[in-house]
Amino acid sequence: MKKIVVFASGSGSNAQNIVEFSRANNAAYIVESIFCNDPNAFVIQRAHELGIPCFVFSKKDFTNDDSNSVFQKLVSINPSLIVLAGFLLLIPPIIINAFSNKIINIHPALLPKYGGKGMFGEHVHNAVIANRETESGITIHYVTERYDEGSTILQKACSLNSSDTPDSLAQKIHLLEQAWFPVTIDNLMSNK
Ligand code: GAR
């Protein structure tokens, strides 16, 4: 059984789904902790209800030196995988280097389109609808020191029509994320 940690900044529906999938499917991974950078984020309540330890930190705990509390906690846990599930801060190089090829992210678009700084959540969906795209989707990828640039692990698309809105697109993306994110993590952990 591989230990993983999940980083989230907001609602945490993906974090919850990743935990519930592991419990319901005898998965190859177990979520050891959830890490959150926002003391008001709903994911903290979800973690509590799931009985998963939640480590809440601030941006100043997340600097690029080995005294930062996030780095130290990660080293002590030594996870097989760090999963960014709606986590909005850039990961400091010291963490990228210490966990090389062990950090993955989910992005709510078909990268390289609609990626980069400021492209998260509803901002992505607003831009996709404004540009009248006929498809969007999700990208699960390895994490580098730059936003949304690591190699792709999986992409899944959904089609859009002229009646779609940012909200209806968000729902389609949400369904893709729920269906594919835990399975992809499980596959990665089964093959390690
Ligand atoms: C998800 O749609 C995820 O793809 C997106 O944030 C949402 C978090 O939802 N991530 C990004 O936009 C990263 N650039 P959740 O908190 O309910 O899991």
Residues whose N, C-alpha, C, O or C-beta is under 5 A from the ligand:
A	BS01	GAR	G10 S11 G12 S13 N14 A15 A85 G86 F87 I106 H107 P108 M119 F120 G121
